Amino acid sequence: MKKSIKEIKEELKQVRSPEDALFKAYAQDERKGVQQVIIQKQRQFEAAERLKKQFDEMMAYENELYSQGATYIAGVDEVGRGPLAGPVVAAAVILPPDFFLPGLTDSKKLSEAKREAFYEEICKNAVAIGIGIIGAEVIDSINIYEATKKAMTEAIELLAVQPDELLIDAMKLPVPISQQSIIKGDATSISIAASSVIAKVTRDRMMKELGERYPAYGFEKHMGYGTKQHLEAIEKYGILPEHRRSFAPIKNQVN
């Protein structure tokens, strides 16, 4: 007696390759329902292969450094340069050479649920993670560019393991460690992508807490960016200590 389509679908959940004997056997089943299950599974294989290919391509910088003798490579990235409120947050992440997390890329390209899931995986598997947080007051005193460098430097200094090499998203840092500045590094280097996720989730959680403290401002929705809601809240309720007074339009109200 042939197995039901539901039973076949359940069995195929465990299959990881189109070369699997079970997959090949069910591919011969001519029932329309089974063929639909096979097509769906084939699409999953193709999607998984695309993600693996993307991951392999994003390991190019790391693999080149490993081939040159590097042991610990730290990816460094930041989030929060543009908002009107909250800190700029940087992360430095050292991943093990055998790390594999298909789908990992620039945090801005990921859904919130995916970022959270990846955050947990990165935290669980990373060799070391450092996080640098620079608040609005310091940003106002030294400017956002210098504050970003300061956050990144702090993140590197907080790593429990000293890196041999740094892969940094579009920035050069005044640290005595060999480094590469990579344009759009969060979409082309796995280590930088990992640091992008850590920095983004860390800052988003901070802004959500700020939203609980100041519910009228809606920080949990716009994360401090200059949305219509945010600008209207500033106009109605005033400027908070977490606002960047050196950023327009806030600085126009302060002066």
C-alpha positions, -999 to +999 in steps of 0.1 A: +000+000+000+014+034-010+021+060+016-002+090+018+010+124+005+010+137+041+033+108+052+056+114+023+057+151+030+067+144+066+094+119+056+109+144+031+113+170+059+144+151+070+159+149+035+188+174+029+198+166-007+182+158-041+207+129-043+191+112-013+176+078-022+143+086-005+139+118-025+147+099-058+123+072-050+094+095-043+103+115-074+091+084-094+057+085-078+034+098-105+006+110-082+000+147-088+000+154-051+034+137-046+048+155-076+038+189-061+056+179-028+087+169-049+086+203-067+083+222-035+112+202-020+133+208-051+127+246-047+139+243-011+171+226-022+177+253-048+171+281-023+195+264+002+221+261-025+217+298-034+222+307+003+252+284+006+268+300-026+261+335-011+277+325+022+308+310+004+312+342-016+310+363+016+338+342+031+363+353+005+379+380+026+381+357+056+394+327+036+421+349+021+433+360+055+432+324+069+453+313+040+479+340+050+480+326+085+454+347+104+438+329+133+414+355+147+396+378+123+372+405+137+344+420+116+335+455+127+304+475+119+281+501+134+245+512+134+229+545+143+249+572+125+218+589+111+191+590+138+182+621+158+182+602+191+200+574+209+235+561+207+257+550+179+265+513+185+294+493+171+301+456+173+333+436+167+328+399+162+353+371+158+338+339+143+353+305+142+366+293+108+340+266+105+311+290+112+281+285+089+249+305+089+233+306+055+213+338+048+235+359+070+240+393+054+237+431+060+213+434+090+192+460+071+183+434+045+170+410+072+136+409+088+134+417+126+126+380+133+156+368+112+179+393+128+169+381+163+174+345+153+208+352+138+218+373+168+212+343+190+232+320+167+261+344+165+262+349+202+262+311+207+290+304+183+313+334+182+348+332+196+344+367+210+320+397+208+327+433+218+301+461+218+309+499+218+281+523+227+285+561+224+256+583+236+241+615+223+261+638+246+295+625+233+282+625+197+274+662+201+308+670+216+330+652+190+307+648+160+291+616+146+321+605+125+345+606+155+319+590+177+315+561+152+353+555+152+352+557+190+324+531+193+342+508+169+375+511+187+357+505+220+341+473+206+375+460+195+391+468+229+362+449+246+369+416+227+381+388+250+404+376+223+429+399+205+423+398+167+451+394+141+431+411+115+402+436+112+376+437+085+358+470+089+328+484+071+339+515+052+361+529+079+398+531+089+406+530+126+435+543+146+443+510+162+476+490+159+460+460+142+462+450+105+429+461+089+409+463+057+382+489+051+356+473+029+329+494+011+295+477+017+314+452+039+282+441+057+269+426+024+303+412+013+320+398+044+304+373+068+324+387+098+311+422+091+276+410+085+277+392+119+289+424+136+261+443+117+235+420+132+249+423+167+251+461+166+216+464+150+198+441+175+216+457+204+207+492+194+171+483+185+166+468+219+179+500+236+156+521+215+126+499+224+135+504+261+136+542+254+102+538+238+089+524+271+103+553+291+090+579+267+059+564+250+048+596+234+079+596+211+074+562+195+111+552+196+102+515+193+088+522+158+113+546+142+145+538+163+153+575+167+152+584+130+136+616+119+101+604+109+070+626+108+058+610+141+092+617+158+094+653+146+059+660+157+066+645+192+097+667+195+077+697+186+049+689+211+069+674+240+103+688+237+139+676+234+151+647+255+186+641+269+189+612+244+184+636+215+214+647+194+215+685+198+240+689+170+217+673+144+192+693+124+164+701+129+170+697+167+200+721+166+177+748+151+155+746+181+183+746+206+201+777+190 
